[in-house]
Amino acid sequence: MPRLLIVKFYLWFLLALTLTIVAAAAVVSLLEDHRWGERMHAWATAEVTLLRDHVQTLWDAGMPTPQVRARLEPLLAELNVSLAIVDESGRALLVLRPPGAPPESGVMPGLAQRQRIAAEGRLQEFHLRRNMAAGLPIRLQDGQRGVLYVQMHRPGWARRGPPLPLLAGLAMVLLVGLVLSWPLARHLTRPMRSMAATADALGRGDLSARIRLRRRDELGQLAASLNRMAENLQQLVEGHKRLLADISHELRSPLARLQVALALAQAELPGAKAGEVDTSGGEPGTATAGYLRRATRQAEEIDALIGELLTYSRLELAPYTLQPQPVALQTLVQEALEPLAPELAARRVDVTQRWPEPPLTISGDRTLLGRALANVLRNALAHAPAQSHITVQGRAVAEGVELSIADEGPGVAAGQREAIFRPFVRTDAARQRDTGGVGLGLAIVRRAVEAHGGRVWAEQGEQGRGLRIRISLPARPGAAPAAGAAE
């Protein structure tokens, strides 16, 4: 089964985990911002207001600015803040930095900050990149309005995002998720892979295949339903096969009696014992002889059909026991061609054989392989035009041997080449009465070849004409059981 579904599950797990981690980090960051804002507001409300009131009290008492500076320096050093007092035009009246404050740290408020403080007339907080500042309006010594601006220099109070331990923990969770998501995806898709494998086996004809799941959830219920369906299908198909075999077997006895009766009737005709029966139909007795001969031929065709049905049923219903022995393929082909010689000659169809040296020999069931080759050759002859060629070619391959039989008939469309090996299937080109058969010949071929662990397939013939049947057989049978044997 392709791993596309597993990959999809894996990626969805990672996406969900990543989004969860990002959302968690965002929530923590918002909470940290809120806590930081509350902390800064408390600082601004307490310390900045204290400084403004302290300066305002000193100025209202008439203390000169140098003395105010001297009073503020220890307090600013203790609080670790910078202070600036400016008038409405932005002119600095008093600027103080605590010891150790970075020289590049801004102390003076900007125009926008001054305007905001002046417009609001109350405490204003400013969130800077590294710390915080706040401002309050103040009454200057000359009675004019000014701005007191305080900036914090406390490293521990700097504005921060999510804490580093939290980020490390989230990264660890993501890493663990990367490792565990794949086994989890495999675990969740294992039932579906099992169902797909079982469905594929059922499609290939293994009706004994079942889904092996012990679950009580919805997937377990689905597996149980599919197993019940497969069980019913197996019983239905096997019942059909048994019925076919039983009917074929039961027809054999009355057919045999019919053939005996026809033979006895022919023997009772006048002149039969002397061998002088004329079947031209000139006299009433000779017409009867012609009828009897045609009836005998029809009985022989029915007998051959029943023989094919019984052979196919034996291959389908129970494990077929092979009788392996050394088999020369060239000899088997010659034996299969002998009964076809009269029809080959009548239709002037040539058979060209190409065999390598040394002769191709495998270990196999001679009877079963002979029946398979005879069916392929009979199928090729049935569809070969008059005055055409049938090509038989064998060659040794790494796995064993390969045999191909090609005709110059109408061929089979690419989409139907697999279907011709199914029982009772005949393509449109084959639905002609003069070709005979009911579509069992190639089905028997497939079962016989698969019983030897080989495979058979069809392809386009030479020069784009006709049909070529290829049979691949291992040197020894049993490499893979036939599908029918597994049932």
N, C-alpha and C positions, 0 to 999 in steps of 0.2 A: 504494500500500500504506500502510495506516495506520502511524504511527510509534510505536505502542505498544511494539513489541519493542525498538526503538532506545532508547526512554526507559527501559525496564526494564534493558537492558544498561548504560546510562549510570548509572542509580541504583545498580545492583549494583557497578559499578566504584568509584563514589564511596564506597559503604558499605564495601567491602573496603579501599579506600585509607585511609579514616578510621579504621577499626578497627586497621589496621596501624600507623598513626601513633600512635594512642592506646596501643596495646600497646608500641610502641617507647618512647614517653615514660614509660610505667609502668615498663618494665624499666630505663631509664636512671635514673629516680627511685629505684628500689630499689637500684641499684648505687651511686648517690650517697649514699643513706642508709647503706648498708653501709660505704662508704669513710669517711663522716663519723663513723660509730660507732666504727670502728677508730681513727680519728685522735683522737677524744675519749677513748677508753679509754687510749690511749697517754699522752695529756696527764694524765689523772687518775692513772694509775699512777705517772707520773714526778713531776709537779709537786706534786700534792696530798699524796702520800706524803712528798715532800721537806719541804713546809711543816709537816706534822704532826710529823715527826721533829725538825725544827729547833726548833719551839716546845716539844716535849716535852723536848728536851735542855736548853733554856734554863731551863725551869721546874724540871727535876730538879736543875739546878745552883744553884737558889735565887734566880734573878734575879727581881726584882720585875716586876710587870706593866708599869709605865711604861717600864722599860728594854727589856722584850720588844717593846713597841709601837715604840720607837725603832729597834730592830734590824730589825723586820719591814717598816717603811714603805718603805725603799729597794728591798727585795726585791719587795714587792707592786707598786711602781711599775714595776719592770723587767718583771715577769711580767704586769702589767696585769690583776690579779685582785683581787677583794674577799675579805675573810676575816672570819669570825665564829666565836667560841667561846662556847658556851652550856652551862649545866648541864642536868641532867635535867629540871628544871622549866621550861626555856626562858628562863631569865634570862641576859642577855648579859653575858659577862665581858670580852670583847674584840671590838671591831668596827672594822675598817679598810677604807677605800676608797682606791684609787689616784687620783692626780690626773687629772681629766678624766672620771671615771666619772659617768654620768648620775645625778642625785640621786634619781630615782624608781626606779632599779634596786634590786630587792630583794636584801638581803644576808642577812637572818635566815632560817634554815630554818623551814619550817612544822612543825606538830605531826606530820603524817604522815611527813615526811622524818626528823625526829628519832627517831620510833619505829622507822622502818625501819633506820636506822643502828644504833640501840641493839640492836635485835633480831638483826640479822645479825652485828654485831660486826666488820665488815670494810668495805672500800671500797665505797661505793654511788654510782652515777652517776645524775644527774637531767637529762633532756633538756628544756630550757626552750624557750620559743617563739623566742627570738632567739639563745640561746647555750646553755651547758651549766654545770652545777654538780656538785660531788662532795663527799662527806663521809666522815669517818673518826672512829671513836671515839678519845678522848684522855683521859689521866688528868690531872685537875686538880691544882692545888698542894695542895689539902686532901685529896688522895687519892680524891676522888669521881670518878665517871665523867662525862664530858661529851662534846660533839660539836664537832668542827672542821669548819666548812662553808666551802667555797671556790666562788666564782662567777667565771666568765670574762667579760672585757669586750673581746674581740678581734673587731672587725667582720669581718675576713676569714675568721674561723672560724665565723661564724653558720651555722646550719642552713639549707640551701637545697634547693629542688626541682631540676628539670632545669635545666642551664645555659641562659642566655638565648640564646646562639648556636645551641644545639641546638633550642630552641623555634622560633627564627626559621627554621632550616633545615627543620624539619618543616612549618611553615606554608607555606614556599615550595614544598615538595614537594606539599602539598595544593593549592595554587594551580595549580601546573603540571598536577596531575592533573585539576583542574576543566577546564582548557583542552584537554588531550589526550584525555580520556575520551570526549568526544563524537565526534571523528573516529575513534577506535578502535572505538566502538560501531557507527558507520556502516560501517566497514570489515568488521567481523565479521558484520553483518547484510546486507551487500550481496549475498552469494550467495543468501540466503533471499529477499530482495526480487526478485532475478532469477528464482528458481524460481517465486515467486508470480505474477509478471507473465507468465511463460511458461505456467503452468497456467491463468491467466485467459484468455490468448489462445487456448489450445487449447479451453477451454470455450466461447469465442465462435465457434469454427469455423475458426480459423486454424491448420490442421494443419501448416503450415510453420514455426511458431514453435519455436525451440530455445533452450536455456539456454547462454549463451556464457560458460563458465568454464574457465580453464586452471589447474587446481589438481590436486595429487597427494594431497590429504588425503581425509578421509571425505566432505566436502562435494563435492569433485570427483568422487568415485566415485558419489555419489548423483546428481549432475547428469548424468553419463554414462549411468547406468541410466535416468533419466527421458527423456533424449534418445533412447535406443534404443527405449523404449516409445512415444514420440511418432512415431519413424520407422516402427515396425511398425504403429501405428495409422493413420498417413497412407497407407501402402501398402495396408492392408486396406480403408480407406474409399474410396480412389481406385480400387482394384480392383473394389469393389462398384459404384461409379459407372460405371466403364467397362463392366462386365458389364451393368448396367441399360441403358446407352446402346446397347450392341451388340445386346442382345435386342430393344429397341424398334425399332432400325433393321432388324434381320432380319425382324421381324414385319410391317413395312410392305409388303414385296414380296408375300408370300402373301396378305395382307389386300387389297391392291390387286387381285390376280388374283381373289380371292373376290368382291369388289364388281363387277368386270367380268362374272364368271360369273353373278351374280345379275341384273345388268342384262340380259344376253343371254337368260337364262331368262325374265325378264318379257316381253322383246320377242317370244319365241316362243309366248306364250300365245295361244289363239284370241281374236281381236278386239282384240289389243293394238295392231295397226297402225291399226285404225279407231277406237281409243280407247273401245271398248265393253266392256272387261273389268269384270265385277261382282265386287267383293271381299266381298260379303255372306256368302259361304260356302254359297249355296244349291245350287250344282252342283259337281261334282268339280273342274272347271277353275277355278272361282272360289275354291274353298278353297285350291287350290295358289297362286293369286295372293296370298291373304292370308298364307300361310306365307312366301312370297317377300318380301312387304313387311315382315313382322316381322323376317325374317332380315336384310333390308337395314338396318332401323333399328338392330339389334344390331351389325351391322358398322360402321355410322356411329359408334355409341357407342365401340366398340373403337378405331376410327381416331382419335376425339377424345382418348381416353385415351393412346394411343401418341403423339399429338402433344404432349400435356402432358409425357409422360415425356421426349421428345426435347428439348423446350424447357428443361425443368429440367436435363437432363444437359448441354446446351450452356452453361447459366449456371454449372454447377458445375465442369465438367471443365477448362475453359480460360478465359483472360481473354476476356470478351465484348467485342467491338468495337462500340461504339455508333455509330450513324449520326445525329448530332445535327442537328436542324432546328427551326425555329420551330413550336411545337405549341400549339394553342388547346385548353385542357382541356375547355371546354364542348363543342367539336366532337367530341373523343374520347369523351366520355360519351355523346353522342347516337349515335355510330357503334356503341358497345358496347351500347346499349339496343335498337337495331333488331332484332337476331336474337332478342331476348327479348320482343318485342312480342306475339307470339301467346300465349305463356304468361302474360304480365302481364294480357292481356285475359281469358284463360280463367279465371284465378284472381281477377280483379278487384282486382289490386294496383296502387295508384296510386304514381307516382313524382313526388315534389315536388323541384324544383330551385331552388336559390337561388344566384345568381351576382352578383358585384359589377360595377360599371362603373368603368373599361373592362374588357373581357374579360381573363381570366387567360391569359397566354401565357408559355411557358418554352421553353428550348432543350433538346430531348431526342430520344430514339429513338422515333419515332412508333409503330413496330410493337410494340416492347417495352412501351411505356407503354399502348398500346391493349389488349394482352393482359392486362396487370396490372389495368386498370380493368374489363375484361370479366369477369375472374375474381372481383373483389370484388363486382360487381353480380350475377353469377350465384350467388355464395355467399349474398348477401342475399336474393335471390329464392327460393333453395332452402329457406331457413329462415323466410321470412315467411309468416304465416298468410293464408288467403284473406280478401279484403276488408280488407286492411291497407295500410300506407303504407311506402314506402321514401323516405328523405330524402337528397338529394345536395346538399352545400353546399361552396362554394369561397370562399376568402378569401386576400387578399394578406397576407403576414407579412414581417418584416424580412429573413429569410433567403431568401425566395422566395415559394412558395405553399403552402397547406395545403388538402387536400381531405378531406371526411368523408362516409361513406356509412353510414347507420343504418337498421336494420330493426326490426320489432316482434315478432321471433320469441322463442324461449325464452331466448336469450342464452347466455353462457358464464360459468362460475364464474371469480372473480378469479384463482384459482390456476392456471387452465388457459388464460388469455388469451395468454400468451406461447407456449405449446406449439402453438397452432393454426397458427403460421407455420412449424412444422417439417414436413418431408416425411412423408407417410403417417401423420399424426396426425389422429385424428378424436375429438372429445369425445363423451361419452355421449349428449348431446342430438342429435348429428349422426349417430348410428349407426342411421339409418333408411333403408330401401332406397329410399324415394321421394325422398330428397335426392341420391342418386347420388354419384359421385366417390369417389376413394380418398385424399383428403387432400393433393393436390399443388397445388391452385389457389392457396391463400394462401402456400404455400412459394415458388411462382413469383412471386407479388406481392412478397414480401420481397426476393428476389434481384434482381428488375427495379428496384425502388426503390433498393436499395443500390448497384446498378450506376450509378445516376445521382447518387450521393452523398446520397441522402435516407434517410428512415427511416419505418417503418410500425409502428403499434401498435393494440391493441384496447382498448376501454373499454366501460363500461355505456352502453346506449342512453338515449334521452330518457325522462324520467319513470320511470326504473328498469326499463325494459323493453327487451328486444332487445339488439343488439350494434351498436356504432359502430366502424368501421374508419377510422382517421385516417392520411393519407399526407402527409408533409412533403417537398417537393422544392425544391432550390435553383434559382435562376434559370438557372444553367448547370450541366451535369453535370460530374462529376469531383471534387466537393468531398471525397468519400471513396470509395474503391473498395469494391465488393461483397466480402463475405467469400469468396465462391466465386472471385472473380477473383484473390484473393491466393493461392489454393492452387496 
